[in-house]
């Protein structure tokens, strides 16, 4: 089967992906996008979720 054509991302989508992967090590403050991404991930990985 043929793969669907890859749709080019907008600059906003590229920035969001970069923010989600970048945790700003060595700087003061937090990256809100990264905090939301990894905060939810931690919740999902927690074995104590009912």
C-alpha positions, -999 to 999 in steps of 0.1 A, spaced: 0 0 0 11 35 -6 19 58 23 -2 90 24 17 122 14 34 138 43 17 171 50 42 199 57 40 213 93 34 249 100 60 269 119 37 269 150 35 230 149 73 228 146 78 252 175 54 232 196 72 199 189 105 215 197 91 229 230 77 196 240 111 179 236 132 207 251 133 208 289 157 238 291 184 222 311 208 247 327 183 276 326 160 292 352 123 287 349 103 261 331 91 254 297 52 252 301 47 230 270 74 205 282 59 205 317 25 197 305 37 169 281 59 152 307 35 159 337 8 139 319 33 112 309 43 108 346 7 104 356 0 78 329 31 58 340 22 59 377 12 23 387 -11 37 415 -37 50 391 -71 34 397 
